[in-house]
């Protein structure tokens, strides 16, 4: 496949263009998910989600707490570590279920617990990833063209710069890791 692509490029003088969606994924993995505090928060979140996914009694308690606190009876989502968008979905769901999960934690034997700062960081990470999710959807449309890439990249860069300029120090660090 690589030889065929190289031949086409040389024969027709085609300039190779990298997949922007893949490039966005690499940026997220290389910058945001490499931050030690973000990695630790995600590890704890995965541990909590895994506990509820594997413990029937804890899952039953979660459903009770969802009902008690008038929270939608949604199951927690386990992510696939190689897919940042699945981590986004897992963190979103955990945030949605935060009150019910926190009500359960003192009553179960889960080894992980998130601090208030980590819950706040999770909200910030989800907020940042939301923009990358929208960008990925936009460039993945069948109508997307190469001319969509530059404005999209500039929008993401500007967004991250704005977050850096108007946010607390911790969010600045996370934003800097993305841009």
N, CA and C atoms as an extended XYZ file, in Angstrom:
537
Properties=species:S:1:pos:R:3:atomname:S:1:resname:S:1:resid:I:1 pbc="F F F"
N         0.831       -1.179        0.000 N   UNK     1
C         0.000        0.000        0.000 CA  UNK     1
C         0.885        1.256        0.000 C   UNK     1
N         1.908        1.229        0.830 N   UNK     2
C         2.802        2.385        0.914 CA  UNK     2
C         3.524        2.629       -0.407 C   UNK     2
N         3.931        1.561       -1.064 N   UNK     3
C         4.616        1.683       -2.352 CA  UNK     3
C         3.673        2.270       -3.390 C   UNK     3
N         2.435        1.814       -3.410 N   UNK     4
C         1.448        2.323       -4.373 CA  UNK     4
C         1.192        3.802       -4.156 C   UNK     4
N         1.052        4.196       -2.912 N   UNK     5
C         0.817        5.616       -2.605 CA  UNK     5
C         2.014        6.455       -3.038 C   UNK     5
N         3.219        5.986       -2.731 N   UNK     6
C         4.431        6.711       -3.116 CA  UNK     6
C         4.512        6.845       -4.645 C   UNK     6
N         4.174        5.774       -5.360 N   UNK     7
C         4.206        5.806       -6.826 CA  UNK     7
C         3.233        6.835       -7.386 C   UNK     7
N         2.031        6.865       -6.831 N   UNK     8
C         1.019        7.836       -7.279 CA  UNK     8
C         1.504        9.246       -7.005 C   UNK     8
N         2.092        9.462       -5.830 N   UNK     9
C         2.586       10.786       -5.480 CA  UNK     9
C         3.680       11.231       -6.444 C   UNK     9
N         4.589       10.330       -6.753 N   UNK    10
C         5.694       10.670       -7.650 CA  UNK    10
C         5.211       10.825       -9.092 C   UNK    10
N         4.346        9.940       -9.557 N   UNK    11
C         3.871        9.977      -10.940 CA  UNK    11
C         3.041       11.219      -11.223 C   UNK    11
N         2.154       11.555      -10.296 N   UNK    12
C         1.229       12.665      -10.530 CA  UNK    12
C         1.585       13.922       -9.739 C   UNK    12
N         2.764       13.931       -9.137 N   UNK    13
C         3.233       15.077       -8.367 CA  UNK    13
C         2.209       15.501       -7.305 C   UNK    13
N         1.714       14.516       -6.563 N   UNK    14
C         0.714       14.750       -5.529 CA  UNK    14
C         1.420       14.994       -4.201 C   UNK    14
N         1.001       16.038       -3.517 N   UNK    15
C         1.550       16.351       -2.204 CA  UNK    15
C         0.735       15.586       -1.160 C   UNK    15
N         1.394       14.792       -0.331 N   UNK    16
C         0.646       14.026        0.672 CA  UNK    16
C         0.046       14.939        1.738 C   UNK    16
N        -1.170       14.618        2.163 N   UNK    17
C        -1.849       15.369        3.205 CA  UNK    17
C        -2.202       14.382        4.317 C   UNK    17
N        -1.759       14.695        5.505 N   UNK    18
C        -2.053       13.825        6.635 CA  UNK    18
C        -3.520       13.951        7.024 C   UNK    18
N        -4.050       12.912        7.607 N   UNK    19
C        -5.426       12.915        8.084 CA  UNK    19
C        -5.529       13.856        9.287 C   UNK    19
N        -6.350       14.879        9.160 N   UNK    20
C        -6.477       15.867       10.226 CA  UNK    20
C        -7.096       15.249       11.480 C   UNK    20
N        -8.059       14.364       11.310 N   UNK    21
C        -8.673       13.718       12.478 CA  UNK    21
C        -7.618       12.936       13.258 C   UNK    21
N        -6.756       12.248       12.548 N   UNK    22
C        -5.688       11.491       13.213 CA  UNK    22
C        -4.701       12.450       13.883 C   UNK    22
N        -4.401       13.546       13.219 N   UNK    23
C        -3.490       14.538       13.802 CA  UNK    23
C        -4.071       15.120       15.088 C   UNK    23
N        -5.387       15.378       15.100 N   UNK    24
C        -6.028       15.880       16.314 CA  UNK    24
C        -5.912       14.849       17.433 C   UNK    24
N        -6.105       13.593       17.091 N   UNK    25
C        -5.976       12.524       18.078 CA  UNK    25
C        -4.562       12.494       18.651 C   UNK    25
N        -3.569       12.648       17.797 N   UNK    26
C        -2.177       12.630       18.264 CA  UNK    26
C        -1.889       13.809       19.186 C   UNK    26
N        -2.454       14.968       18.876 N   UNK    27
C        -2.265       16.148       19.724 CA  UNK    27
C        -2.853       15.890       21.106 C   UNK    27
N        -4.049       15.350       21.136 N   UNK    28
C        -4.708       15.083       22.418 CA  UNK    28
C        -3.901       14.082       23.228 C   UNK    28
N        -3.489       13.008       22.598 N   UNK    29
C        -2.743       11.969       23.310 CA  UNK    29
C        -1.363       12.482       23.753 C   UNK    29
N        -0.696       13.216       22.890 N   UNK    30
C         0.665       13.661       23.191 CA  UNK    30
C         0.695       14.805       24.198 C   UNK    30
N        -0.325       15.618       24.221 N   UNK    31
C        -0.296       16.799       25.084 CA  UNK    31
C        -1.168       16.645       26.322 C   UNK    31
N        -2.455       16.495       26.116 N   UNK    32
C        -3.390       16.491       27.238 CA  UNK    32
C        -3.279       15.222       28.080 C   UNK    32
N        -3.280       14.069       27.437 N   UNK    33
C        -3.283       12.810       28.176 CA  UNK    33
C        -1.911       12.439       28.727 C   UNK    33
N        -0.880       13.213       28.432 N   UNK    34
C         0.449       12.969       28.984 CA  UNK    34
C         0.679       13.749       30.280 C   UNK    34
N        -0.194       14.700       30.583 N   UNK    35
C        -0.088       15.479       31.811 CA  UNK    35
C        -0.302       14.539       32.999 C   UNK    35
N         0.623       14.554       33.966 N   UNK    36
C         0.566       13.615       35.090 CA  UNK    36
C        -0.732       13.730       35.893 C   UNK    36
N        -1.182       14.948       36.146 N   UNK    37
C        -2.410       15.128       36.929 CA  UNK    37
C        -3.634       14.637       36.152 C   UNK    37
N        -3.648       14.883       34.864 N   UNK    38
C        -4.763       14.414       34.035 CA  UNK    38
C        -4.738       12.890       33.978 C   UNK    38
N        -3.546       12.320       33.792 N   UNK    39
C        -3.429       10.850       33.759 CA  UNK    39
C        -3.910       10.231       35.066 C   UNK    39
N        -3.528       10.824       36.176 N   UNK    40
C        -3.941       10.295       37.480 CA  UNK    40
C        -5.461       10.385       37.652 C   UNK    40
N        -6.046       11.506       37.241 N   UNK    41
C        -7.493       11.675       37.346 CA  UNK    41
C        -8.209       10.634       36.485 C   UNK    41
N        -7.728       10.424       35.261 N   UNK    42
C        -8.350        9.452       34.362 CA  UNK    42
C        -8.189        8.034       34.915 C   UNK    42
N        -7.038        7.734       35.485 N   UNK    43
C        -6.810        6.413       36.082 CA  UNK    43
C        -7.802        6.160       37.217 C   UNK    43
N        -7.993        7.156       38.075 N   UNK    44
C        -8.952        7.019       39.172 CA  UNK    44
C       -10.374        6.863       38.627 C   UNK    44
N       -10.709        7.666       37.617 N   UNK    45
C       -12.049        7.575       37.018 CA  UNK    45
C       -12.281        6.183       36.446 C   UNK    45
N       -11.287        5.653       35.752 N   UNK    46
C       -11.405        4.300       35.186 CA  UNK    46
C       -11.590        3.261       36.291 C   UNK    46
N       -10.886        3.441       37.387 N   UNK    47
C       -10.993        2.511       38.496 CA  UNK    47
C       -12.404        2.529       39.091 C   UNK    47
N       -12.949        3.712       39.274 N   UNK    48
C       -14.311        3.850       39.807 CA  UNK    48
C       -15.321        3.223       38.853 C   UNK    48
N       -15.211        3.560       37.577 N   UNK    49
C       -16.122        3.018       36.567 CA  UNK    49
C       -16.001        1.500       36.519 C   UNK    49
N       -14.778        0.995       36.534 N   UNK    50
C       -14.548       -0.446       36.514 CA  UNK    50
C       -15.153       -1.135       37.723 C   UNK    50
N       -15.035       -0.492       38.872 N   UNK    51
C       -15.609       -1.085       40.086 CA  UNK    51
C       -17.114       -1.266       39.928 C   UNK    51
N       -17.807       -0.225       39.483 N   UNK    52
C       -19.257       -0.316       39.330 CA  UNK    52
C       -19.639       -1.293       38.212 C   UNK    52
N       -18.806       -1.400       37.210 N   UNK    53
C       -19.088       -2.312       36.098 CA  UNK    53
C       -18.938       -3.772       36.507 C   UNK    53
N       -18.061       -4.040       37.481 N   UNK    54
C       -17.769       -5.427       37.854 CA  UNK    54
C       -18.423       -5.870       39.161 C   UNK    54
N       -19.024       -4.948       39.886 N   UNK    55
C       -19.637       -5.299       41.168 CA  UNK    55
C       -21.154       -5.152       41.077 C   UNK    55
N       -21.833       -6.266       41.156 N   UNK    56
C       -23.298       -6.256       41.085 CA  UNK    56
C       -23.898       -5.471       42.243 C   UNK    56
N       -23.357       -5.651       43.434 N   UNK    57
C       -23.908       -4.964       44.609 CA  UNK    57
C       -23.672       -3.449       44.526 C   UNK    57
N       -22.505       -3.047       44.053 N   UNK    58
C       -22.223       -1.612       43.912 CA  UNK    58
C       -23.091       -1.003       42.817 C   UNK    58
N       -23.289       -1.747       41.747 N   UNK    59
C       -24.134       -1.263       40.656 CA  UNK    59
C       -25.577       -1.108       41.127 C   UNK    59
N       -26.039       -2.040       41.968 N   UNK    60
C       -27.390       -1.960       42.522 CA  UNK    60
C       -27.511       -0.718       43.411 C   UNK    60
N       -26.497       -0.483       44.228 N   UNK    61
C       -26.480        0.699       45.090 CA  UNK    61
C       -26.477        1.970       44.248 C   UNK    61
N       -25.726        1.964       43.148 N   UNK    62
C       -25.700        3.127       42.259 CA  UNK    62
C       -27.101        3.425       41.731 C   UNK    62
N       -27.814        2.407       41.316 N   UNK    63
C       -29.187        2.599       40.830 CA  UNK    63
C       -30.086        3.181       41.926 C   UNK    63
N       -29.912        2.701       43.160 N   UNK    64
C       -30.684        3.244       44.278 CA  UNK    64
C       -30.368        4.725       44.480 C   UNK    64
N       -29.086        5.074       44.414 N   UNK    65
C       -28.679        6.468       44.606 CA  UNK    65
C       -29.165        7.352       43.446 C   UNK    65
N       -29.183        6.790       42.250 N   UNK    66
C       -29.715        7.526       41.103 CA  UNK    66
C       -31.182        7.868       41.347 C   UNK    66
N       -31.941        6.883       41.825 N   UNK    67
C       -33.356        7.104       42.112 CA  UNK    67
C       -33.539        8.096       43.255 C   UNK    67
N       -32.757        7.924       44.314 N   UNK    68
C       -32.845        8.804       45.479 CA  UNK    68
C       -32.559       10.259       45.109 C   UNK    68
N       -31.571       10.461       44.237 N   UNK    69
C       -31.149       11.818       43.883 CA  UNK    69
C       -31.765       12.310       42.570 C   UNK    69
N       -32.735       11.563       42.062 N   UNK    70
C       -33.435       11.964       40.822 CA  UNK    70
C       -32.476       12.134       39.644 C   UNK    70
N       -31.597       11.187       39.483 N   UNK    71
C       -30.605       11.209       38.408 CA  UNK    71
C       -30.960       10.094       37.431 C   UNK    71
N       -30.775       10.370       36.147 N   UNK    72
C       -31.083        9.374       35.122 CA  UNK    72
C       -30.375        8.061       35.413 C   UNK    72
N       -31.084        6.956       35.220 N   UNK    73
C       -30.516        5.620       35.456 CA  UNK    73
C       -29.650        5.194       34.282 C   UNK    73
N       -28.520        5.836       34.139 N   UNK    74
C       -27.565        5.492       33.088 CA  UNK    74
C       -26.418        4.697       33.694 C   UNK    74
N       -25.950        3.707       32.961 N   UNK    75
C       -24.781        2.963       33.424 CA  UNK    75
C       -23.533        3.788       33.145 C   UNK    75
N       -22.505        3.549       33.930 N   UNK    76
C       -21.233        4.213       33.669 CA  UNK    76
C       -20.607        3.566       32.434 C   UNK    76
N       -19.858        4.352       31.693 N   UNK    77
C       -19.280        3.891       30.433 CA  UNK    77
C       -17.790        3.627       30.638 C   UNK    77
N       -17.360        2.441       30.263 N   UNK    78
C       -15.929        2.140       30.302 CA  UNK    78
C       -15.313        2.597       28.983 C   UNK    78
N       -14.165        3.227       29.071 N   UNK    79
C       -13.513        3.720       27.858 CA  UNK    79
C       -12.526        2.700       27.313 C   UNK    79
N       -12.060        2.997       26.126 N   UNK    80
C       -10.993        2.237       25.493 CA  UNK    80
C        -9.804        3.183       25.482 C   UNK    80
N        -8.754        2.833       26.184 N   UNK    81
C        -7.655        3.772       26.421 CA  UNK    81
C        -7.016        4.302       25.140 C   UNK    81
N        -7.130        3.588       24.044 N   UNK    82
C        -6.524        4.045       22.789 CA  UNK    82
C        -7.426        5.002       22.023 C   UNK    82
N        -8.645        5.223       22.496 N   UNK    83
C        -9.579        6.107       21.794 CA  UNK    83
C        -9.990        7.252       22.708 C   UNK    83
N        -9.462        8.437       22.449 N   UNK    84
C        -9.734        9.569       23.315 CA  UNK    84
C       -11.214        9.890       23.375 C   UNK    84
N       -11.942        9.664       22.278 N   UNK    85
C       -13.363        9.995       22.289 CA  UNK    85
C       -14.145        9.082       23.232 C   UNK    85
N       -13.682        7.848       23.424 N   UNK    86
C       -14.369        6.980       24.385 CA  UNK    86
C       -14.056        7.430       25.813 C   UNK    86
N       -12.862        7.965       26.021 N   UNK    87
C       -12.532        8.528       27.333 CA  UNK    87
C       -13.410        9.745       27.600 C   UNK    87
N       -13.642       10.552       26.578 N   UNK    88
C       -14.537       11.702       26.712 CA  UNK    88
C       -15.932       11.230       27.127 C   UNK    88
N       -16.461       10.209       26.464 N   UNK    89
C       -17.802        9.699       26.794 CA  UNK    89
C       -17.841        9.156       28.227 C   UNK    89
N       -16.786        8.451       28.633 N   UNK    90
C       -16.728        7.893       29.988 CA  UNK    90
C       -16.707        9.008       31.034 C   UNK    90
N       -15.897       10.039       30.805 N   UNK    91
C       -15.808       11.145       31.758 CA  UNK    91
C       -17.106       11.940       31.810 C   UNK    91
N       -17.722       12.146       30.653 N   UNK    92
C       -19.023       12.843       30.614 CA  UNK    92
C       -20.054       12.107       31.472 C   UNK    92
N       -20.130       10.799       31.283 N   UNK    93
C       -21.117       10.011       32.019 CA  UNK    93
C       -20.809       10.025       33.511 C   UNK    93
N       -19.539        9.927       33.861 N   UNK    94
C       -19.170        9.957       35.273 CA  UNK    94
C       -19.548       11.302       35.893 C   UNK    94
N       -19.336       12.388       35.159 N   UNK    95
C       -19.749       13.708       35.656 CA  UNK    95
C       -21.266       13.782       35.821 C   UNK    95
N       -21.980       13.225       34.862 N   UNK    96
C       -23.447       13.205       34.933 CA  UNK    96
C       -23.908       12.469       36.191 C   UNK    96
N       -23.190       11.420       36.560 N   UNK    97
C       -23.569       10.561       37.674 CA  UNK    97
C       -22.814       10.894       38.970 C   UNK    97
N       -22.132       12.023       38.978 N   UNK    98
C       -21.251       12.369       40.096 CA  UNK    98
C       -21.934       12.277       41.460 C   UNK    98
N       -23.099       12.868       41.604 N   UNK    99
C       -23.779       12.885       42.906 CA  UNK    99
C       -24.095       11.461       43.362 C   UNK    99
N       -24.609       10.641       42.455 N   UNK   100
C       -24.945        9.255       42.809 CA  UNK   100
C       -23.678        8.453       43.135 C   UNK   100
N       -22.635        8.639       42.336 N   UNK   101
C       -21.379        7.918       42.566 CA  UNK   101
C       -20.786        8.322       43.914 C   UNK   101
N       -20.737        9.612       44.186 N   UNK   102
C       -20.168       10.073       45.450 CA  UNK   102
C       -20.990        9.605       46.650 C   UNK   102
N       -22.302        9.465       46.463 N   UNK   103
C       -23.146        8.961       47.543 CA  UNK   103
C       -22.855        7.487       47.814 C   UNK   103
N       -22.422        6.765       46.784 N   UNK   104
C       -22.115        5.336       46.925 CA  UNK   104
C       -20.744        5.068       47.536 C   UNK   104
N       -19.771        5.884       47.218 N   UNK   105
C       -18.380        5.586       47.562 CA  UNK   105
C       -18.122        5.275       49.039 C   UNK   105
N       -18.747        5.981       49.989 N   UNK   106
C       -18.491        5.623       51.398 CA  UNK   106
C       -19.041        4.243       51.790 C   UNK   106
N       -19.955        3.716       50.994 N   UNK   107
C       -20.620        2.452       51.333 CA  UNK   107
C       -20.058        1.241       50.602 C   UNK   107
N       -19.072        1.454       49.741 N   UNK   108
C       -18.524        0.349       48.952 CA  UNK   108
C       -17.014        0.258       49.155 C   UNK   108
N       -16.402       -0.757       48.570 N   UNK   109
C       -14.960       -0.962       48.750 CA  UNK   109
C       -14.164       -0.599       47.502 C   UNK   109
N       -14.520        0.496       46.889 N   UNK   110
C       -13.786        0.968       45.713 CA  UNK   110
C       -12.444        1.535       46.173 C   UNK   110
N       -11.385        1.199       45.469 N   UNK   111
C       -10.034        1.613       45.876 CA  UNK   111
C        -9.715        3.055       45.498 C   UNK   111
N       -10.496        3.636       44.600 N   UNK   112
C       -10.195        4.986       44.125 CA  UNK   112
C       -11.294        5.962       44.544 C   UNK   112
N       -10.868        7.196       44.733 N   UNK   113
C       -11.811        8.271       44.992 CA  UNK   113
C       -11.224        9.544       44.412 C   UNK   113
N       -12.062       10.318       43.775 N   UNK   114
C       -11.610       11.557       43.154 CA  UNK   114
C       -11.742       12.717       44.141 C   UNK   114
N       -10.734       13.576       44.175 N   UNK   115
C       -10.795       14.775       45.002 CA  UNK   115
C       -11.655       15.815       44.304 C   UNK   115
N       -12.026       16.841       45.036 N   UNK   116
C       -12.801       17.936       44.442 CA  UNK   116
C       -12.028       18.547       43.283 C   UNK   116
N       -10.728       18.730       43.457 N   UNK   117
C        -9.901       19.309       42.399 CA  UNK   117
C        -9.903       18.422       41.155 C   UNK   117
N        -9.905       17.103       41.353 N   UNK   118
C        -9.923       16.182       40.207 CA  UNK   118
C       -11.274       16.213       39.483 C   UNK   118
N       -12.365       16.358       40.231 N   UNK   119
C       -13.678       16.504       39.577 CA  UNK   119
C       -13.702       17.788       38.740 C   UNK   119
N       -13.128       18.859       39.277 N   UNK   120
C       -13.069       20.135       38.545 CA  UNK   120
C       -12.198       19.970       37.303 C   UNK   120
N       -11.060       19.300       37.476 N   UNK   121
C       -10.179       19.048       36.333 CA  UNK   121
C       -10.919       18.218       35.276 C   UNK   121
N       -11.699       17.241       35.710 N   UNK   122
C       -12.449       16.410       34.775 CA  UNK   122
C       -13.413       17.266       33.948 C   UNK   122
N       -14.085       18.197       34.604 N   UNK   123
C       -14.991       19.102       33.883 CA  UNK   123
C       -14.222       19.908       32.838 C   UNK   123
N       -13.045       20.376       33.200 N   UNK   124
C       -12.232       21.172       32.276 CA  UNK   124
C       -11.738       20.336       31.108 C   UNK   124
N       -11.308       19.118       31.393 N   UNK   125
C       -10.844       18.216       30.332 CA  UNK   125
C       -11.988       17.908       29.378 C   UNK   125
N       -13.168       17.623       29.916 N   UNK   126
C       -14.341       17.351       29.081 CA  UNK   126
C       -14.664       18.575       28.228 C   UNK   126
N       -14.561       19.748       28.816 N   UNK   127
C       -14.841       20.971       28.064 CA  UNK   127
C       -13.864       21.154       26.907 C   UNK   127
N       -12.600       20.915       27.150 N   UNK   128
C       -11.588       21.024       26.091 CA  UNK   128
C       -11.832       19.978       25.012 C   UNK   128
N       -12.064       18.728       25.434 N   UNK   129
C       -12.260       17.646       24.470 CA  UNK   129
C       -13.528       17.819       23.647 C   UNK   129
N       -14.510       18.497       24.204 N   UNK   130
C       -15.763       18.755       23.478 CA  UNK   130
C       -15.486       19.493       22.162 C   UNK   130
N       -14.579       20.445       22.209 N   UNK   131
C       -14.234       21.203       20.994 CA  UNK   131
C       -13.506       20.321       19.980 C   UNK   131
N       -12.641       19.455       20.476 N   UNK   132
C       -11.949       18.531       19.575 CA  UNK   132
C       -12.935       17.528       18.974 C   UNK   132
N       -13.925       17.153       19.768 N   UNK   133
C       -14.961       16.244       19.266 CA  UNK   133
C       -15.739       16.898       18.119 C   UNK   133
N       -16.133       18.140       18.315 N   UNK   134
C       -16.865       18.858       17.266 CA  UNK   134
C       -16.000       19.034       16.020 C   UNK   134
N       -14.734       19.344       16.214 N   UNK   135
C       -13.815       19.509       15.086 CA  UNK   135
C       -13.672       18.193       14.329 C   UNK   135
N       -13.533       17.104       15.063 N   UNK   136
C       -13.394       15.790       14.432 CA  UNK   136
C       -14.643       15.441       13.635 C   UNK   136
N       -15.811       15.709       14.191 N   UNK   137
C       -17.067       15.445       13.471 CA  UNK   137
C       -17.141       16.291       12.206 C   UNK   137
N       -16.734       17.535       12.323 N   UNK   138
C       -16.792       18.454       11.192 CA  UNK   138
C       -15.909       17.988       10.044 C   UNK   138
N       -14.697       17.581       10.339 N   UNK   139
C       -13.773       17.183        9.270 CA  UNK   139
C       -14.017       15.759        8.788 C   UNK   139
N       -14.861       15.030        9.502 N   UNK   140
C       -15.152       13.651        9.105 CA  UNK   140
C       -16.390       13.544        8.222 C   UNK   140
N       -17.053       14.659        7.982 N   UNK   141
C       -18.240       14.655        7.129 CA  UNK   141
C       -17.833       14.330        5.694 C   UNK   141
N       -18.744       13.744        4.960 N   UNK   142
C       -18.451       13.412        3.564 CA  UNK   142
C       -18.268       14.669        2.719 C   UNK   142
N       -18.769       15.793        3.188 N   UNK   143
C       -18.652       17.047        2.444 CA  UNK   143
C       -17.424       17.860        2.842 C   UNK   143
N       -16.650       17.375        3.805 N   UNK   144
C       -15.467       18.109        4.284 CA  UNK   144
C       -14.408       18.160        3.187 C   UNK   144
N       -13.739       19.295        3.113 N   UNK   145
C       -12.662       19.474        2.140 CA  UNK   145
C       -11.405       19.959        2.861 C   UNK   145
N       -10.303       19.933        2.146 N   UNK   146
C        -9.037       20.390        2.721 CA  UNK   146
C        -9.123       21.856        3.133 C   UNK   146
N        -9.927       22.629        2.440 N   UNK   147
C       -10.046       24.053        2.780 CA  UNK   147
C       -10.730       24.266        4.130 C   UNK   147
N       -11.362       23.238        4.681 N   UNK   148
C       -11.969       23.338        6.010 CA  UNK   148
C       -10.914       23.261        7.114 C   UNK   148
N        -9.764       22.705        6.802 N   UNK   149
C        -8.755       22.409        7.816 CA  UNK   149
C        -8.153       23.656        8.453 C   UNK   149
N        -7.749       24.619        7.652 N   UNK   150
C        -7.057       25.790        8.201 CA  UNK   150
C        -7.951       26.585        9.147 C   UNK   150
N        -9.190       26.911        8.757 N   UNK   151
C       -10.041       27.627        9.720 CA  UNK   151
C       -10.311       26.811       10.992 C   UNK   151
N       -10.433       25.505       10.832 N   UNK   152
C       -10.685       24.640       11.979 CA  UNK   152
C        -9.499       24.664       12.939 C   UNK   152
N        -8.315       24.512       12.406 N   UNK   153
C        -7.102       24.534       13.231 CA  UNK   153
C        -6.955       25.892       13.910 C   UNK   153
N        -7.200       26.958       13.160 N   UNK   154
C        -7.117       28.296       13.744 CA  UNK   154
C        -8.152       28.489       14.853 C   UNK   154
N        -9.342       27.944       14.669 N   UNK   155
C       -10.383       28.035       15.706 CA  UNK   155
C        -9.963       27.320       16.974 C   UNK   155
N        -9.418       26.113       16.814 N   UNK   156
C        -8.957       25.363       17.987 CA  UNK   156
C        -7.815       26.091       18.683 C   UNK   156
N        -6.891       26.615       17.900 N   UNK   157
C        -5.756       27.347       18.477 CA  UNK   157
C        -6.255       28.574       19.245 C   UNK   157
N        -7.194       29.313       18.653 N   UNK   158
C        -7.737       30.511       19.296 CA  UNK   158
C        -8.504       30.139       20.570 C   UNK   158
N        -9.273       29.072       20.499 N   UNK   159
C       -10.006       28.598       21.662 CA  UNK   159
C        -9.056       28.298       22.810 C   UNK   159
N        -7.997       27.568       22.520 N   UNK   160
C        -7.037       27.204       23.562 CA  UNK   160
C        -6.310       28.434       24.102 C   UNK   160
N        -6.014       29.389       23.226 N   UNK   161
C        -5.378       30.630       23.684 CA  UNK   161
C        -6.319       31.412       24.585 C   UNK   161
N        -7.609       31.464       24.220 N   UNK   162
C        -8.598       32.163       25.054 CA  UNK   162
C        -8.751       31.492       26.404 C   UNK   162
N        -8.768       30.166       26.407 N   UNK   163
C        -8.857       29.445       27.678 CA  UNK   163
C        -7.647       29.745       28.539 C   UNK   163
N        -6.506       29.818       27.909 N   UNK   164
C        -5.263       30.088       28.615 CA  UNK   164
C        -5.306       31.479       29.234 C   UNK   164
N        -5.873       32.438       28.519 N   UNK   165
C        -5.866       33.826       28.975 CA  UNK   165
C        -6.891       34.155       30.031 C   UNK   165
N        -7.993       33.393       30.096 N   UNK   166
C        -9.064       33.794       31.004 CA  UNK   166
C        -9.423       32.731       32.024 C   UNK   166
N        -8.483       31.865       32.328 N   UNK   167
C        -8.824       30.765       33.213 CA  UNK   167
C        -7.800       30.623       34.337 C   UNK   167
N        -8.173       29.863       35.354 N   UNK   168
C        -7.234       29.638       36.458 CA  UNK   168
C        -5.971       28.919       35.998 C   UNK   168
N        -4.964       28.936       36.820 N   UNK   169
C        -3.656       28.376       36.474 CA  UNK   169
C        -3.730       26.911       36.033 C   UNK   169
N        -4.502       26.100       36.721 N   UNK   170
C        -4.583       24.675       36.363 CA  UNK   170
C        -5.127       24.507       34.950 C   UNK   170
N        -6.161       25.274       34.605 N   UNK   171
C        -6.721       25.171       33.261 CA  UNK   171
C        -5.728       25.686       32.232 C   UNK   171
N        -4.959       26.697       32.613 N   UNK   172
C        -3.921       27.190       31.706 CA  UNK   172
C        -2.953       26.070       31.360 C   UNK   172
N        -2.515       25.333       32.369 N   UNK   173
C        -1.571       24.241       32.140 CA  UNK   173
C        -2.162       23.202       31.214 C   UNK   173
N        -3.426       22.837       31.415 N   UNK   174
C        -4.070       21.842       30.568 CA  UNK   174
C        -4.189       22.382       29.153 C   UNK   174
N        -4.619       23.635       29.023 N   UNK   175
C        -4.769       24.223       27.688 CA  UNK   175
C        -3.442       24.304       26.954 C   UNK   175
N        -2.372       24.663       27.677 N   UNK   176
C        -1.059       24.757       27.058 CA  UNK   176
C        -0.622       23.395       26.532 C   UNK   176
N        -0.980       22.362       27.207 N   UNK   177
C        -0.595       21.020       26.769 CA  UNK   177
C        -1.322       20.637       25.489 C   UNK   177
N        -2.471       21.267       25.230 N   UNK   178
C        -3.207       20.975       23.980 CA  UNK   178
C        -2.708       21.824       22.830 C   UNK   178
N        -2.145       22.951       23.073 N   UNK   179
C        -1.761       23.845       21.991 CA  UNK   179
C        -0.339       24.099       22.040 C   UNK   179
